[in-house]
Amino acid sequence: MPKEGPKKPYRPKIEYTYTIQDIAELAGMTRNALSVAKVEGKIDPGDFRSVVSFLIRRIIEKRLIGDLFAPAAEAGRKIKKTKGGLPVSGKRTKKATGFR
């Protein structure tokens, strides 16, 4: 005979939410570029499968370009390039005032 006891407490389903901004950050693009992709039918933000397949395609495209180890979402600030092609950060250095 099965043992009768108290029932297990009700556990509501866990829901996860994401926004257009979240998808854009993961894809490494702006919200406007994501809106263009939405209009072109490349992604349906309301469909989770569509979002996942879009992000996977985006990551694969970035890897095929040659950036094998770069994350899909680019972090950090952009680096400017000078005429000579050398990277220069936007940070200014202190000027040398003389020898000490």
PyMOL commands that set and color helices and strands:
alter all, ss='L'
color gray80, all
select helices_A, chain A and resi 20-27+31-39+48-65
alter helices_A, ss='H'
color red, helices_A
select strands_A, chain A and resi 80-81+87-88
alter strands_A, ss='S'
color yellow, strands_A
deselect
rebuild
show_as cartoon
